Amino acid sequence: MYPILFEIPGLGFPVRSFGVAIVLAFLVGHWVVHRLFRRYGDQPADAEKTWDLAMWILVGAILGARVLYVIVEVAKYASGAPDSETGRTYVESPWEILFLWKGGLVMYGGFFGAVLVGLRAARKAGLRLAHALDLGLIGGFVGQGIGRWGCYLVGDDYGSIVSSQYAHLPFPITLTVPSLEWLRANPASLFEHELAGKVLWATQIWESANAFVVALVAYLVLRKRRYAGQCALWTFALYATLRFLVEIARGDAVRGVWFGGALSTSQLISIPVALGAFYWLWRNRNKRDPTRA
């Protein structure tokens, strides 16, 4: 794990792996969307609109991810959960909600924020909304697949402790947390000290694979879709289902757990998202609109 890749000589400014991963995810994701609009856009000029679209999507993703994180933490505090110190801070010192550099983002919030702001930007750009959503989500999930490697490098979104009978399984199925000495020497790592030397499920890498699989399936659907929006529905359905399953192996309670730890925040969101998407796929099973595809 490398939470800090290096420091800029002479300045002592740390270049953090998570930040590098996010920048790379944004650039590659935009490149994919740009290529898709060049190939599948309604007009040649549509591809030139993707940069402005991507910038708005980035803003929506950051705001949405932060808003949902704050909602979850405040809800935990209001419910009297024992690990609700962050929520109490936001209630008593609401200006700290703006301190993004202290961490605190939820992927699902970023997902919905990016979709809502992206659709508004697409409308203003004169793009077909369902069509733009199909193409944008493919690039978005390619970007997320890259961004999840930043989670791995910084020690975020880790899995639960692996039982001894499975501890021999190799990376990327499992990972071994560095020693306590290493964790103390690298305070930027998000692994808790009591996990030092433990073998955990490598859920960060599973999340990355999940995103790449979703992007690949959506692209394959795009090539033979029967109507605009079909790719987006498959994206919602597949991602929510796989995310629910990966969450079973997660071990970081900071993400929010409910009903005595039975479900995480992401699982609560995944259930209606998956059911809704599968319902609309079933309802549109005979829909064919080649002129709008």
Backbone as CSV, one residue per row, in Angstrom:
resi,resn,N_x,N_y,N_z,CA_x,CA_y,CA_z,C_x,C_y,C_z
1,MET,0.831,-1.187,0.000,0.000,0.000,0.000,0.877,1.253,0.000
2,TYR,0.474,2.242,-0.758,1.268,3.457,-0.889,0.338,4.667,-0.804
3,PRO,-0.060,5.091,0.399,-0.951,6.246,0.515,-0.331,7.522,-0.036
4,ILE,0.990,7.643,0.089,1.713,8.775,-0.489,2.746,8.225,-1.461
5,LEU,2.641,8.609,-2.717,3.540,8.079,-3.739,4.934,8.681,-3.619
6,PHE,4.981,10.010,-3.465,6.268,10.692,-3.308,5.993,12.131,-2.880
7,GLU,7.034,12.838,-2.522,6.933,14.253,-2.191,7.665,15.064,-3.245
8,ILE,7.094,16.200,-3.599,7.716,17.062,-4.599,9.002,17.658,-4.013
9,PRO,10.140,17.416,-4.652,11.424,17.897,-4.120,11.429,19.410,-3.904
10,GLY,11.944,19.805,-2.770,12.058,21.226,-2.465,10.821,21.830,-1.841
11,LEU,9.676,21.199,-2.042,8.425,21.726,-1.504,7.892,20.887,-0.346
12,GLY,8.265,19.617,-0.346,7.749,18.738,0.690,6.268,18.463,0.563
13,PHE,5.725,18.730,-0.623,4.284,18.529,-0.845,4.029,17.073,-1.226
14,PRO,3.195,16.358,-0.468,2.965,14.940,-0.761,2.013,14.735,-1.931
15,VAL,2.368,13.836,-2.807,1.481,13.436,-3.909,0.800,12.143,-3.477
16,ARG,-0.484,12.227,-3.201,-1.220,11.101,-2.635,-1.747,10.179,-3.729
17,SER,-1.665,8.893,-3.463,-2.072,7.894,-4.458,-3.551,7.997,-4.793
18,PHE,-4.380,8.303,-3.797,-5.815,8.398,-4.060,-6.111,9.543,-5.018
19,GLY,-5.453,10.681,-4.804,-5.658,11.815,-5.694,-5.208,11.517,-7.110
20,VAL,-4.060,10.845,-7.246,-3.567,10.467,-8.575,-4.547,9.523,-9.254
21,ALA,-5.083,8.559,-8.498,-6.037,7.603,-9.066,-7.301,8.307,-9.538
22,ILE,-7.777,9.290,-8.776,-8.993,10.013,-9.154,-8.761,10.829,-10.421
23,VAL,-7.621,11.497,-10.501,-7.307,12.276,-11.709,-7.207,11.358,-12.921
24,LEU,-6.515,10.238,-12.762,-6.380,9.283,-13.861,-7.742,8.712,-14.246
25,ALA,-8.578,8.425,-13.247,-9.916,7.898,-13.516,-10.740,8.898,-14.317
26,PHE,-10.650,10.168,-13.949,-11.400,11.206,-14.655,-10.938,11.332,-16.102
27,LEU,-9.626,11.362,-16.315,-9.090,11.540,-17.666,-9.409,10.350,-18.566
28,VAL,-9.221,9.138,-18.050,-9.507,7.947,-18.859,-11.006,7.816,-19.094
29,GLY,-11.805,8.083,-18.058,-13.253,8.019,-18.222,-13.741,8.987,-19.278
30,HIS,-13.204,10.216,-19.262,-13.592,11.188,-20.288,-13.146,10.743,-21.672
31,TRP,-11.950,10.175,-21.764,-11.461,9.701,-23.062,-12.399,8.643,-23.628
32,VAL,-12.863,7.732,-22.780,-13.790,6.689,-23.231,-15.095,7.308,-23.713
33,VAL,-15.641,8.237,-22.938,-16.901,8.874,-23.327,-16.737,9.638,-24.634
34,HIS,-15.622,10.339,-24.778,-15.363,11.088,-26.013,-15.333,10.151,-27.218
35,ARG,-14.657,9.020,-27.076,-14.589,8.033,-28.163,-15.971,7.471,-28.485
36,LEU,-16.753,7.220,-27.454,-18.094,6.676,-27.678,-18.986,7.677,-28.401
37,PHE,-18.883,8.949,-28.039,-19.689,9.965,-28.717,-19.233,10.155,-30.156
38,ARG,-17.941,9.986,-30.421,-17.471,10.054,-31.808,-18.046,8.915,-32.632
39,ARG,-18.203,7.752,-32.015,-18.695,6.573,-32.736,-20.212,6.492,-32.758
40,TYR,-20.860,6.828,-31.644,-22.300,6.620,-31.523,-23.102,7.912,-31.361
41,GLY,-22.441,9.059,-31.390,-23.156,10.318,-31.228,-24.090,10.605,-32.391
42,ASP,-25.119,11.399,-32.136,-26.069,11.746,-33.190,-25.432,12.642,-34.245
43,GLN,-24.527,13.514,-33.794,-23.866,14.444,-34.700,-22.369,14.466,-34.379
44,PRO,-21.529,14.757,-35.369,-20.082,14.814,-35.110,-19.709,15.801,-34.010
45,ALA,-20.488,16.875,-33.894,-20.168,17.900,-32.898,-20.440,17.442,-31.472
46,ASP,-21.196,16.371,-31.309,-21.532,15.908,-29.958,-20.289,15.543,-29.154
47,ALA,-19.295,14.971,-29.823,-18.083,14.552,-29.120,-17.348,15.745,-28.513
48,GLU,-17.479,16.916,-29.139,-16.781,18.095,-28.640,-17.457,18.685,-27.407
49,LYS,-18.638,18.195,-27.090,-19.354,18.686,-25.908,-19.016,17.892,-24.649
50,THR,-18.252,16.829,-24.807,-18.053,15.919,-23.682,-17.155,16.488,-22.589
51,TRP,-16.249,17.411,-22.930,-15.371,17.942,-21.890,-16.157,18.763,-20.876
52,ASP,-17.010,19.676,-21.367,-17.853,20.444,-20.452,-18.772,19.518,-19.667
53,LEU,-19.294,18.509,-20.350,-20.166,17.539,-19.693,-19.418,16.814,-18.572
54,ALA,-18.182,16.418,-18.858,-17.385,15.695,-17.863,-17.086,16.560,-16.640
55,MET,-16.834,17.841,-16.848,-16.547,18.724,-15.723,-17.760,18.856,-14.806
56,TRP,-18.939,18.982,-15.393,-20.155,19.064,-14.584,-20.416,17.749,-13.853
57,ILE,-20.147,16.646,-14.523,-20.324,15.338,-13.886,-19.391,15.201,-12.687
58,LEU,-18.159,15.679,-12.828,-17.207,15.627,-11.715,-17.721,16.425,-10.523
59,VAL,-18.247,17.613,-10.796,-18.807,18.440,-9.719,-19.974,17.721,-9.044
60,GLY,-20.868,17.154,-9.861,-22.007,16.437,-9.305,-21.595,15.234,-8.488
61,ALA,-20.560,14.529,-8.951,-20.090,13.343,-8.234,-19.525,13.711,-6.867
62,ILE,-18.726,14.763,-6.814,-18.129,15.173,-5.539,-19.203,15.649,-4.567
63,LEU,-20.112,16.500,-5.051,-21.168,17.015,-4.177,-22.084,15.894,-3.689
64,GLY,-22.482,15.024,-4.609,-23.370,13.930,-4.229,-22.727,12.987,-3.237
65,ALA,-21.448,12.668,-3.461,-20.737,11.763,-2.559,-20.606,12.365,-1.167
66,ARG,-20.370,13.668,-1.110,-20.232,14.328,0.189,-21.575,14.437,0.908
67,VAL,-22.613,14.810,0.170,-23.939,14.979,0.776,-24.428,13.673,1.390
68,LEU,-24.289,12.565,0.664,-24.767,11.291,1.200,-23.942,10.866,2.415
69,TYR,-22.642,11.128,2.384,-21.801,10.796,3.541,-22.268,11.556,4.777
70,VAL,-22.537,12.843,4.608,-22.995,13.659,5.734,-24.343,13.156,6.240
71,ILE,-25.250,12.830,5.328,-26.567,12.321,5.723,-26.425,11.043,6.545
72,VAL,-25.577,10.133,6.083,-25.381,8.863,6.796,-24.809,9.101,8.188
73,GLU,-23.797,9.965,8.287,-23.158,10.204,9.582,-24.099,10.902,10.557
74,VAL,-24.865,11.868,10.069,-25.818,12.559,10.941,-26.930,11.607,11.373
75,ALA,-27.367,10.736,10.462,-28.393,9.747,10.811,-27.884,8.790,11.885
76,LYS,-26.618,8.394,11.780,-26.031,7.522,12.808,-26.001,8.233,14.165
77,TYR,-25.654,9.499,14.140,-25.624,10.275,15.384,-27.020,10.410,15.983
78,ALA,-28.006,10.682,15.122,-29.382,10.843,15.595,-29.945,9.548,16.165
79,SER,-29.471,8.410,15.641,-29.970,7.117,16.111,-29.259,6.629,17.370
80,GLY,-28.229,7.376,17.799,-27.507,6.993,19.003,-26.470,5.918,18.789
81,ALA,-26.026,5.726,17.534,-25.016,4.707,17.241,-23.718,5.039,17.975
82,PRO,-22.985,4.030,18.449,-21.762,4.292,19.219,-20.653,4.956,18.415
83,ASP,-20.594,4.695,17.102,-19.528,5.255,16.255,-20.047,6.468,15.490
84,SER,-20.609,7.441,16.206,-21.266,8.572,15.549,-20.573,9.896,15.843
85,GLU,-19.278,9.856,16.155,-18.549,11.072,16.487,-18.540,12.053,15.316
86,THR,-18.381,11.527,14.098,-18.360,12.401,12.919,-19.695,13.102,12.741
87,GLY,-20.790,12.371,12.912,-22.113,12.976,12.798,-22.332,14.068,13.828
88,ARG,-21.862,13.846,15.049,-21.983,14.866,16.095,-21.209,16.120,15.708
89,THR,-20.035,15.924,15.114,-19.233,17.067,14.675,-19.977,17.891,13.637
90,TYR,-20.633,17.228,12.681,-21.357,17.950,11.639,-22.560,18.703,12.196
91,VAL,-23.188,18.159,13.227,-24.337,18.828,13.836,-23.887,20.040,14.645
92,GLU,-22.817,19.880,15.414,-22.351,20.958,16.286,-21.487,21.978,15.549
93,SER,-20.783,21.536,14.505,-19.916,22.441,13.726,-20.181,22.213,12.242
94,PRO,-21.335,22.659,11.744,-21.735,22.340,10.368,-20.769,22.820,9.295
95,TRP,-19.954,23.833,9.597,-18.995,24.299,8.592,-17.958,23.231,8.240
96,GLU,-17.776,22.254,9.124,-16.813,21.193,8.830,-17.300,20.270,7.714
97,ILE,-18.560,20.387,7.357,-19.063,19.631,6.203,-18.288,20.008,4.946
98,LEU,-17.784,21.231,4.902,-17.056,21.721,3.728,-15.617,21.225,3.683
99,PHE,-15.124,20.603,4.748,-13.718,20.200,4.820,-13.519,18.864,4.092
100,LEU,-13.580,18.916,2.774,-13.478,17.692,1.973,-12.127,17.002,2.124
101,TRP,-11.097,17.768,2.408,-9.754,17.176,2.499,-9.609,16.246,3.707
102,LYS,-10.563,16.288,4.610,-10.535,15.370,5.750,-11.156,14.018,5.414
103,GLY,-11.629,13.878,4.175,-12.224,12.611,3.760,-13.714,12.586,4.025
104,GLY,-14.358,11.528,3.525,-15.787,11.371,3.751,-16.598,11.488,2.478
105,LEU,-16.545,10.454,1.639,-17.316,10.404,0.400,-17.973,9.034,0.292
106,VAL,-19.176,9.004,-0.242,-19.905,7.750,-0.447,-20.153,7.576,-1.935
107,MET,-19.728,6.426,-2.472,-19.783,6.214,-3.910,-21.191,6.370,-4.468
108,TYR,-22.175,5.793,-3.804,-23.537,5.871,-4.334,-24.015,7.317,-4.438
109,GLY,-23.639,8.138,-3.466,-23.986,9.544,-3.547,-23.346,10.202,-4.752
110,GLY,-22.066,9.866,-4.992,-21.385,10.380,-6.171,-22.027,9.902,-7.454
111,PHE,-22.477,8.660,-7.449,-23.126,8.075,-8.624,-24.395,8.843,-8.972
112,PHE,-25.267,9.032,-7.983,-26.524,9.733,-8.238,-26.291,11.209,-8.531
113,GLY,-25.334,11.818,-7.836,-25.025,13.212,-8.107,-24.510,13.414,-9.515
114,ALA,-23.641,12.507,-9.964,-23.100,12.594,-11.319,-24.199,12.425,-12.359
115,VAL,-25.113,11.487,-12.116,-26.203,11.245,-13.069,-27.119,12.462,-13.162
116,LEU,-27.530,13.003,-12.017,-28.468,14.127,-12.023,-27.853,15.374,-12.658
117,VAL,-26.646,15.722,-12.231,-25.992,16.907,-12.793,-25.622,16.664,-14.250
118,GLY,-25.191,15.439,-14.571,-24.838,15.114,-15.947,-26.024,15.209,-16.888
119,LEU,-27.188,14.756,-16.446,-28.387,14.845,-17.286,-28.782,16.300,-17.523
120,ARG,-28.658,17.115,-16.496,-28.976,18.532,-16.669,-28.008,19.183,-17.660
121,ALA,-26.725,18.858,-17.539,-25.734,19.409,-18.464,-25.968,18.896,-19.881
122,ALA,-26.356,17.624,-20.004,-26.625,17.056,-21.329,-27.820,17.737,-21.976
123,ARG,-28.848,18.041,-21.178,-30.015,18.737,-21.719,-29.624,20.116,-22.249
124,LYS,-28.820,20.839,-21.480,-28.395,22.170,-21.907,-27.524,22.100,-23.151
125,ALA,-26.806,20.982,-23.317,-25.942,20.814,-24.489,-26.710,20.311,-25.706
126,GLY,-27.995,20.040,-25.543,-28.804,19.577,-26.664,-28.627,18.110,-26.999
127,LEU,-28.202,17.303,-26.024,-28.007,15.871,-26.252,-29.251,15.099,-25.825
128,ARG,-29.515,13.982,-26.488,-30.599,13.097,-26.058,-30.237,12.510,-24.701
129,LEU,-31.118,12.650,-23.735,-30.763,12.302,-22.363,-30.489,10.815,-22.182
130,ALA,-31.396,9.959,-22.643,-31.203,8.515,-22.458,-29.962,8.040,-23.202
131,HIS,-29.742,8.590,-24.380,-28.574,8.209,-25.173,-27.291,8.667,-24.480
132,ALA,-27.291,9.906,-23.992,-26.112,10.424,-23.293,-25.839,9.629,-22.020
133,LEU,-26.903,9.202,-21.337,-26.732,8.411,-20.121,-26.106,7.060,-20.440
134,ASP,-26.540,6.439,-21.523,-25.951,5.162,-21.939,-24.444,5.284,-22.135
135,LEU,-24.045,6.302,-22.883,-22.625,6.462,-23.199,-21.830,6.932,-21.981
136,GLY,-22.401,7.868,-21.234,-21.691,8.422,-20.092,-21.420,7.412,-18.995
137,LEU,-22.368,6.510,-18.764,-22.184,5.525,-17.699,-21.073,4.533,-18.020
138,ILE,-20.895,4.226,-19.295,-19.804,3.316,-19.666,-18.460,3.930,-19.279
139,GLY,-18.248,5.176,-19.683,-17.006,5.847,-19.314,-16.887,6.059,-17.822
140,GLY,-18.017,6.346,-17.175,-18.003,6.559,-15.738,-17.546,5.333,-14.969
141,PHE,-18.001,4.160,-15.397,-17.610,2.951,-14.680,-16.193,2.506,-15.031
142,VAL,-15.713,2.840,-16.211,-14.289,2.623,-16.482,-13.460,3.471,-15.512
143,GLY,-13.881,4.716,-15.337,-13.189,5.583,-14.395,-13.255,5.073,-12.969
144,GLN,-14.421,4.568,-12.579,-14.537,4.051,-11.215,-13.641,2.836,-11.003
145,GLY,-13.516,2.010,-12.036,-12.633,0.857,-11.922,-11.203,1.265,-11.624
146,ILE,-10.777,2.385,-12.212,-9.430,2.905,-11.938,-9.377,3.552,-10.561
147,GLY,-10.397,4.326,-10.233,-10.422,5.024,-8.957,-10.380,4.105,-7.753
148,ARG,-10.973,2.914,-7.879,-10.975,1.966,-6.761,-9.570,1.487,-6.407
149,TRP,-8.640,1.574,-7.355,-7.256,1.226,-7.019,-6.674,2.250,-6.053
150,GLY,-7.167,3.477,-6.125,-6.755,4.472,-5.145,-7.216,4.095,-3.751
151,CYS,-8.422,3.510,-3.664,-8.918,3.030,-2.366,-7.995,1.954,-1.809
152,TYR,-7.540,1.074,-2.686,-6.627,0.012,-2.242,-5.309,0.595,-1.746
153,LEU,-4.747,1.528,-2.497,-3.437,2.076,-2.152,-3.455,2.850,-0.839
154,VAL,-4.589,3.470,-0.526,-4.665,4.261,0.697,-5.212,3.457,1.874
155,GLY,-5.700,2.239,1.613,-6.209,1.402,2.690,-7.649,1.685,3.062
156,ASP,-8.440,2.129,2.097,-9.855,2.429,2.340,-10.728,1.300,1.789
157,ASP,-11.980,1.248,2.244,-12.967,0.294,1.711,-12.488,-1.153,1.785
158,TYR,-11.802,-1.492,2.842,-11.237,-2.841,2.968,-12.294,-3.852,3.409
159,GLY,-11.946,-5.127,3.268,-12.856,-6.198,3.625,-12.707,-6.633,5.074
160,SER,-13.529,-7.590,5.456,-13.475,-8.125,6.816,-12.304,-9.098,6.952
161,ILE,-12.007,-9.469,8.179,-10.899,-10.388,8.446,-11.242,-11.776,7.903
162,VAL,-10.295,-12.372,7.204,-10.494,-13.681,6.579,-10.237,-14.784,7.606
163,SER,-11.104,-15.773,7.639,-10.899,-16.896,8.553,-9.662,-17.691,8.132
164,SER,-9.103,-18.436,9.061,-7.840,-19.138,8.822,-7.914,-20.114,7.651
165,GLN,-9.070,-20.694,7.391,-9.173,-21.676,6.318,-9.063,-21.059,4.930
166,TYR,-9.263,-19.730,4.845,-9.150,-19.054,3.548,-7.982,-18.068,3.502
167,ALA,-7.244,-17.946,4.580,-6.182,-16.942,4.657,-5.048,-17.198,3.670
168,HIS,-4.967,-18.406,3.130,-3.897,-18.730,2.184,-4.196,-18.232,0.775
169,LEU,-5.430,-17.804,0.527,-5.801,-17.370,-0.819,-4.993,-16.135,-1.213
170,PRO,-4.542,-16.072,-2.459,-3.626,-14.999,-2.876,-4.354,-13.690,-3.196
171,PHE,-3.576,-12.636,-3.342,-4.067,-11.379,-3.889,-4.423,-11.611,-5.363
172,PRO,-5.509,-11.096,-5.874,-6.395,-10.070,-5.334,-7.635,-10.585,-4.613
173,ILE,-7.628,-11.821,-4.181,-8.753,-12.310,-3.388,-8.631,-11.803,-1.952
174,THR,-7.429,-11.879,-1.414,-7.166,-11.364,-0.065,-5.990,-10.395,-0.113
175,LEU,-5.799,-9.684,0.973,-4.625,-8.823,1.132,-4.190,-8.877,2.590
176,THR,-2.924,-8.618,2.818,-2.386,-8.606,4.179,-2.077,-7.175,4.591
177,VAL,-2.648,-6.742,5.692,-2.405,-5.392,6.193,-0.948,-5.294,6.652
178,PRO,-0.275,-4.191,6.351,1.120,-4.033,6.785,1.264,-4.098,8.310
179,SER,2.502,-4.178,8.748,2.799,-4.298,10.178,2.421,-3.022,10.932
180,LEU,2.354,-3.134,12.252,2.027,-1.980,13.086,3.087,-0.896,12.944
181,GLU,4.350,-1.304,12.823,5.427,-0.327,12.642,5.222,0.466,11.350
182,TRP,4.808,-0.235,10.312,4.580,0.440,9.026,3.409,1.400,9.136
183,LEU,2.335,0.976,9.777,1.153,1.827,9.914,1.474,3.084,10.715
184,ARG,2.292,2.942,11.743,2.677,4.113,12.533,3.569,5.052,11.737
185,ALA,4.387,4.491,10.860,5.278,5.312,10.036,4.551,5.931,8.850
186,ASN,3.349,5.428,8.553,2.568,5.932,7.417,1.156,6.289,7.886
187,PRO,1.020,7.377,8.634,-0.287,7.744,9.196,-1.337,8.082,8.140
188,ALA,-0.919,8.288,6.900,-1.892,8.580,5.846,-2.699,7.346,5.456
189,SER,-2.219,6.167,5.829,-2.966,4.944,5.543,-4.223,4.903,6.400
190,LEU,-5.320,4.423,5.825,-6.595,4.381,6.537,-6.844,3.069,7.263
191,PHE,-5.907,2.137,7.186,-6.058,0.897,7.944,-5.968,1.201,9.442
192,GLU,-6.875,0.649,10.222,-6.826,0.823,11.666,-5.684,-0.017,12.246
193,HIS,-5.057,0.479,13.286,-3.872,-0.178,13.840,-4.156,-1.588,14.342
194,GLU,-5.367,-1.828,14.819,-5.673,-3.173,15.325,-5.750,-4.218,14.215
195,LEU,-5.735,-3.765,12.955,-5.751,-4.698,11.823,-4.347,-5.069,11.356
196,ALA,-3.330,-4.525,11.978,-1.946,-4.772,11.544,-1.656,-6.263,11.437
197,GLY,-1.141,-6.657,10.263,-0.765,-8.045,10.034,-1.916,-8.981,9.721
198,LYS,-3.155,-8.483,9.760,-4.312,-9.337,9.499,-4.503,-9.558,7.996
199,VAL,-5.119,-10.681,7.656,-5.483,-10.971,6.267,-6.941,-10.577,6.071
200,LEU,-7.191,-9.705,5.101,-8.538,-9.203,4.825,-8.963,-9.576,3.413
201,TRP,-10.263,-9.582,3.197,-10.764,-9.714,1.829,-10.419,-8.446,1.058
202,ALA,-9.925,-8.597,-0.152,-9.482,-7.447,-0.954,-10.665,-6.828,-1.691
203,THR,-11.613,-6.301,-0.933,-12.852,-5.807,-1.540,-12.635,-4.578,-2.416
204,GLN,-11.556,-3.827,-2.179,-11.283,-2.687,-3.065,-11.072,-3.167,-4.499
205,ILE,-10.347,-4.275,-4.637,-10.078,-4.814,-5.969,-11.344,-5.439,-6.548
206,TRP,-12.153,-6.036,-5.709,-13.425,-6.585,-6.190,-14.318,-5.465,-6.724
207,GLU,-14.316,-4.327,-6.012,-15.110,-3.185,-6.474,-14.597,-2.678,-7.818
208,SER,-13.283,-2.694,-7.983,-12.703,-2.295,-9.261,-13.149,-3.239,-10.368
209,ALA,-13.064,-4.539,-10.103,-13.500,-5.529,-11.089,-14.983,-5.385,-11.388
210,ASN,-15.769,-5.108,-10.364,-17.204,-4.887,-10.534,-17.450,-3.769,-11.543
211,ALA,-16.750,-2.646,-11.361,-16.938,-1.499,-12.247,-16.537,-1.822,-13.683
212,PHE,-15.418,-2.510,-13.863,-14.984,-2.865,-15.216,-15.956,-3.834,-15.884
213,VAL,-16.484,-4.785,-15.114,-17.464,-5.734,-15.663,-18.723,-4.997,-16.099
214,VAL,-19.191,-4.073,-15.261,-20.384,-3.297,-15.605,-20.153,-2.502,-16.887
215,ALA,-18.993,-1.859,-17.000,-18.680,-1.083,-18.199,-18.636,-1.970,-19.437
216,LEU,-18.037,-3.154,-19.321,-17.945,-4.069,-20.457,-19.321,-4.551,-20.893
217,VAL,-20.146,-4.958,-19.936,-21.492,-5.433,-20.274,-22.301,-4.312,-20.920
218,ALA,-22.198,-3.103,-20.369,-22.931,-1.974,-20.939,-22.485,-1.695,-22.370
219,TYR,-21.191,-1.816,-22.633,-20.700,-1.598,-24.000,-21.226,-2.665,-24.948
220,LEU,-21.254,-3.911,-24.508,-21.783,-4.987,-25.352,-23.266,-4.781,-25.627
221,VAL,-24.000,-4.312,-24.620,-25.422,-4.007,-24.823,-25.572,-2.854,-25.801
222,LEU,-24.702,-1.847,-25.684,-24.763,-0.676,-26.561,-24.703,-1.076,-28.023
223,ARG,-23.889,-2.048,-28.344,-23.698,-2.443,-29.739,-24.945,-3.081,-30.339
224,LYS,-25.822,-3.616,-29.475,-27.020,-4.286,-29.989,-28.293,-3.830,-29.276
225,ARG,-28.252,-2.664,-28.658,-29.409,-2.222,-27.881,-30.614,-1.980,-28.781
226,ARG,-31.793,-2.144,-28.202,-33.041,-1.973,-28.940,-33.657,-0.598,-28.719
227,TYR,-33.200,0.096,-27.696,-33.750,1.423,-27.413,-32.751,2.192,-26.553
228,ALA,-32.785,3.510,-26.662,-31.917,4.353,-25.842,-32.316,4.222,-24.380
229,GLY,-31.341,4.065,-23.534,-31.585,3.871,-22.111,-31.426,2.432,-21.665
230,GLN,-31.355,1.510,-22.614,-31.220,0.094,-22.261,-29.884,-0.172,-21.564
231,CYS,-28.820,0.456,-22.042,-27.500,0.288,-21.399,-27.531,0.793,-19.960
232,ALA,-28.169,1.944,-19.759,-28.232,2.517,-18.420,-28.973,1.591,-17.461
233,LEU,-30.071,1.005,-17.918,-30.827,0.095,-17.058,-29.992,-1.123,-16.670
234,TRP,-29.270,-1.689,-17.631,-28.404,-2.826,-17.321,-27.277,-2.409,-16.371
235,THR,-26.795,-1.182,-16.539,-25.752,-0.672,-15.650,-26.258,-0.594,-14.211
236,PHE,-27.437,0.006,-14.031,-28.026,0.106,-12.694,-28.248,-1.276,-12.085
237,ALA,-28.843,-2.167,-12.873,-29.198,-3.497,-12.362,-27.965,-4.302,-11.974
238,LEU,-26.983,-4.322,-12.857,-25.803,-5.152,-12.619,-24.936,-4.585,-11.508
239,TYR,-24.707,-3.280,-11.534,-23.855,-2.695,-10.501,-24.464,-2.867,-9.116
240,ALA,-25.759,-2.584,-8.988,-26.406,-2.686,-7.680,-26.354,-4.114,-7.149
241,THR,-26.554,-5.086,-8.029,-26.523,-6.489,-7.606,-25.133,-6.890,-7.134
242,LEU,-24.119,-6.578,-7.934,-22.753,-6.941,-7.574,-22.274,-6.171,-6.348
243,ARG,-22.684,-4.917,-6.245,-22.278,-4.112,-5.082,-22.864,-4.702,-3.803
244,PHE,-24.116,-5.145,-3.858,-24.744,-5.771,-2.693,-23.932,-6.985,-2.242
245,LEU,-23.493,-7.787,-3.204,-22.744,-9.001,-2.871,-21.366,-8.675,-2.296
246,VAL,-20.676,-7.707,-2.888,-19.349,-7.338,-2.382,-19.442,-6.805,-0.956
247,GLU,-20.513,-6.064,-0.673,-20.677,-5.482,0.660,-20.716,-6.537,1.759
248,ILE,-21.107,-7.753,1.424,-21.159,-8.826,2.420,-19.780,-9.069,3.027
249,ALA,-18.741,-8.859,2.213,-17.371,-9.120,2.673,-16.665,-7.878,3.191
250,ARG,-17.338,-6.715,3.175,-16.697,-5.489,3.651,-16.520,-5.524,5.159
251,GLY,-15.496,-4.819,5.645,-15.219,-4.824,7.072,-15.116,-3.456,7.701
252,ASP,-15.257,-2.387,6.915,-15.123,-1.033,7.451,-16.497,-0.499,7.853
253,ALA,-16.796,-0.531,9.132,-18.109,-0.118,9.621,-18.375,1.363,9.410
254,VAL,-17.325,2.157,9.105,-17.507,3.591,8.907,-18.435,3.883,7.733
255,ARG,-18.609,2.930,6.818,-19.466,3.155,5.656,-20.932,3.212,6.045
256,GLY,-21.267,2.811,7.267,-22.648,2.836,7.733,-23.278,1.467,7.702
257,VAL,-23.677,0.963,8.859,-24.371,-0.323,8.937,-25.651,-0.134,9.735
258,TRP,-26.678,-0.899,9.353,-28.006,-0.705,9.912,-28.607,-2.042,10.338
259,PHE,-29.655,-1.956,11.159,-30.366,-3.144,11.640,-29.406,-4.114,12.335
260,GLY,-28.626,-3.548,13.252,-27.704,-4.383,13.999,-26.565,-4.934,13.174
261,GLY,-26.193,-4.224,12.115,-25.099,-4.673,11.254,-25.528,-5.611,10.153
262,ALA,-26.848,-5.825,9.995,-27.330,-6.762,8.977,-27.137,-6.231,7.565
263,LEU,-27.282,-4.916,7.384,-27.163,-4.308,6.063,-26.326,-3.042,6.153
264,SER,-25.568,-2.780,5.101,-24.813,-1.533,5.019,-25.642,-0.494,4.277
265,THR,-25.185,0.752,4.320,-25.875,1.815,3.593,-25.972,1.487,2.108
266,SER,-24.876,1.007,1.538,-24.871,0.689,0.106,-25.822,-0.452,-0.226
267,GLN,-25.957,-1.414,0.671,-26.900,-2.505,0.425,-28.338,-2.014,0.478
268,LEU,-28.628,-1.099,1.404,-29.971,-0.533,1.475,-30.327,0.197,0.184
269,ILE,-29.348,0.879,-0.388,-29.591,1.594,-1.641,-29.646,0.624,-2.813
270,SER,-28.808,-0.402,-2.784,-28.731,-1.352,-3.900,-30.043,-2.095,-4.124
271,ILE,-30.763,-2.396,-3.059,-31.997,-3.182,-3.195,-33.015,-2.484,-4.092
272,PRO,-33.439,-1.239,-3.794,-34.412,-0.595,-4.690,-33.852,-0.282,-6.070
273,VAL,-32.549,0.034,-6.147,-31.953,0.325,-7.458,-32.010,-0.904,-8.356
274,ALA,-31.593,-2.057,-7.830,-31.601,-3.288,-8.622,-33.019,-3.700,-8.991
275,LEU,-33.925,-3.672,-8.025,-35.309,-4.073,-8.298,-35.954,-3.150,-9.326
276,GLY,-35.725,-1.849,-9.179,-36.295,-0.900,-10.130,-35.748,-1.090,-11.534
277,ALA,-34.442,-1.291,-11.648,-33.828,-1.472,-12.967,-34.294,-2.763,-13.625
278,PHE,-34.325,-3.855,-12.870,-34.794,-5.123,-13.441,-36.271,-5.039,-13.842
279,TYR,-37.047,-4.291,-13.064,-38.464,-4.130,-13.416,-38.608,-3.430,-14.762
280,TRP,-37.858,-2.341,-14.963,-37.976,-1.602,-16.217,-37.389,-2.382,-17.393
281,LEU,-36.367,-3.168,-17.151,-35.864,-4.043,-18.213,-36.926,-5.064,-18.613
282,TRP,-37.607,-5.623,-17.624,-38.680,-6.580,-17.914,-39.841,-5.891,-18.626
283,ARG,-40.217,-4.712,-18.166,-41.331,-3.983,-18.773,-41.021,-3.608,-20.219
284,ASN,-39.764,-3.322,-20.507,-39.368,-2.922,-21.864,-38.819,-4.086,-22.685
285,ARG,-39.103,-5.317,-22.254,-38.500,-6.493,-22.902,-38.875,-6.617,-24.372
286,ASN,-40.009,-6.078,-24.767,-40.442,-6.145,-26.168,-40.301,-4.807,-26.884
287,LYS,-39.710,-3.840,-26.211,-39.594,-2.510,-26.791,-38.518,-2.489,-27.864
288,ARG,-38.854,-1.913,-28.982,-37.888,-1.740,-30.070,-38.092,-0.360,-30.670
289,ASP,-37.050,0.423,-30.626,-37.123,1.780,-31.151,-35.809,2.094,-31.851
290,PRO,-35.543,1.439,-32.977,-34.248,1.604,-33.651,-33.962,3.035,-34.078
291,THR,-35.006,3.814,-34.332,-34.765,5.190,-34.760,-34.240,6.048,-33.621
292,ARG,-34.474,5.597,-32.368,-34.024,6.362,-31.214,-32.856,5.696,-30.504
293,ALA,-32.435,4.532,-31.004,-31.332,3.822,-30.362,-30.002,4.443,-30.708
